[in-house]
Amino acid sequence: MTLLSRTKDMAKLRGMSLETLALKAGLSNKSIYNWDRNSPKSDNLEKVATILNVSTDYLLGRTDNTHANEKSDKVIYLDKALSDESVVIKFQGREMSQKAKRVIIEILNLFDE
């Protein structure tokens, strides 16, 4: 995939046209279309990547991971993990007790108030 095609795909996924994306990035409305013939300036590429919430490496085709600095897209629901007695949670190499899990849940619930 080319820089332009990746940018188009991500813009579409985010529900915007290339013109809208360019304007949000402070570029002229048709400038991104030229990326198949001319490489963009690095600061323009960075602005577009930021708006699309992807890495510049992804847009450039250097990686298939949209966020090159992320190790995983895995989501852990902490409330479920802490309340599920079958889930083993370790801290500093030791298994966390059920009591410790309950205390953490209580602490986290304070943030919802």
C-alpha positions as CSV (number, residue, x, y, z in Angstrom):
1,M,0.0,0.0,0.0
2,T,1.2,3.5,-0.8
3,L,1.2,6.5,1.5
4,L,-1.8,7.9,-0.2
5,S,-3.8,4.7,-0.1
6,R,-3.1,4.2,3.6
7,T,-4.1,7.8,4.3
8,K,-7.3,7.5,2.3
9,D,-8.2,4.2,4.1
10,M,-7.6,5.7,7.5
11,A,-9.5,8.9,6.7
12,K,-12.4,6.8,5.5
13,L,-12.3,4.7,8.6
14,R,-12.4,7.9,10.7
15,G,-15.4,9.2,8.6
16,M,-13.7,12.0,6.8
17,S,-12.7,12.9,3.3
18,L,-9.1,13.7,2.3
19,E,-10.2,17.3,1.8
20,T,-11.5,17.5,5.4
21,L,-8.4,15.8,6.7
22,A,-6.2,18.3,4.9
23,L,-8.1,21.3,6.2
24,K,-8.0,19.9,9.8
25,A,-4.2,19.5,9.4
26,G,-3.9,23.1,8.1
27,L,-3.1,22.0,4.6
28,S,-4.7,23.0,1.3
29,N,-7.7,20.9,0.6
30,K,-6.2,18.9,-2.3
31,S,-2.6,18.7,-1.0
32,I,-2.9,15.1,0.2
33,Y,-3.8,13.9,-3.3
34,N,-0.3,14.9,-4.4
35,W,1.3,12.5,-2.0
36,D,1.3,9.8,-4.6
37,R,3.7,12.0,-6.8
38,N,5.5,14.0,-4.2
39,S,6.6,13.1,-0.6
40,P,5.0,15.3,2.0
41,K,7.0,17.5,4.4
42,S,7.6,15.6,7.6
43,D,5.6,18.1,9.7
44,N,2.6,17.8,7.4
45,L,2.8,14.0,7.6
46,E,3.0,14.3,11.4
47,K,-0.1,16.5,11.5
48,V,-2.1,14.1,9.4
49,A,-1.0,11.1,11.4
50,T,-2.0,12.9,14.6
51,I,-5.4,13.6,13.3
52,L,-5.9,10.1,12.1
53,N,-4.5,8.7,15.4
54,V,-1.9,6.6,13.7
55,S,1.9,6.6,13.5
56,T,3.8,8.2,10.6
57,D,5.5,4.8,10.2
58,Y,2.1,3.2,9.6
59,L,1.2,5.8,6.9
60,L,4.6,5.3,5.3
61,G,4.1,1.6,5.2
62,R,7.0,0.8,7.5
63,T,4.7,-1.2,9.8
64,D,1.2,-2.6,9.8
65,N,0.7,-1.7,13.4
66,T,-1.2,1.6,13.4
67,H,0.6,2.7,16.6
68,A,4.2,1.7,16.2
69,N,5.1,2.5,19.8
70,E,2.3,0.2,21.2
71,K,3.2,-3.3,22.0
72,S,-0.3,-4.6,21.8
73,D,-3.9,-3.7,21.1
74,K,-5.1,-6.0,23.8
75,V,-7.7,-4.5,26.2
76,I,-7.9,-5.7,29.7
77,Y,-11.0,-4.7,31.7
78,L,-9.6,-4.2,35.1
79,D,-12.9,-4.3,36.9
80,K,-13.6,-7.7,35.6
81,A,-10.1,-9.0,36.1
82,L,-10.0,-7.9,39.7
83,S,-13.4,-9.3,40.6
84,D,-12.9,-12.7,38.8
85,E,-11.5,-15.1,41.3
86,S,-10.2,-17.4,38.5
87,V,-7.9,-14.6,37.1
88,V,-4.4,-14.6,38.6
89,I,-3.0,-11.1,39.0
90,K,0.6,-10.8,40.0
91,F,2.4,-7.8,41.4
92,Q,6.2,-7.8,41.8
93,G,6.2,-11.5,41.0
94,R,3.7,-12.5,43.7
95,E,0.1,-13.5,43.3
96,M,-2.3,-10.8,44.5
97,S,-4.8,-11.9,47.2
98,Q,-8.5,-11.6,46.8
99,K,-8.4,-9.0,49.6
100,A,-5.9,-6.9,47.8
101,K,-8.0,-7.1,44.6
102,R,-11.1,-5.9,46.6
103,V,-9.0,-3.0,48.1
104,I,-8.0,-1.9,44.6
105,I,-11.6,-2.0,43.4
106,E,-12.6,0.2,46.3
107,I,-9.8,2.6,45.5
108,L,-10.8,2.8,41.8
109,N,-14.4,3.3,42.7
110,L,-13.4,6.5,44.5
111,F,-12.5,8.0,41.1
112,D,-16.0,7.4,39.8
113,E,-17.6,9.6,42.6
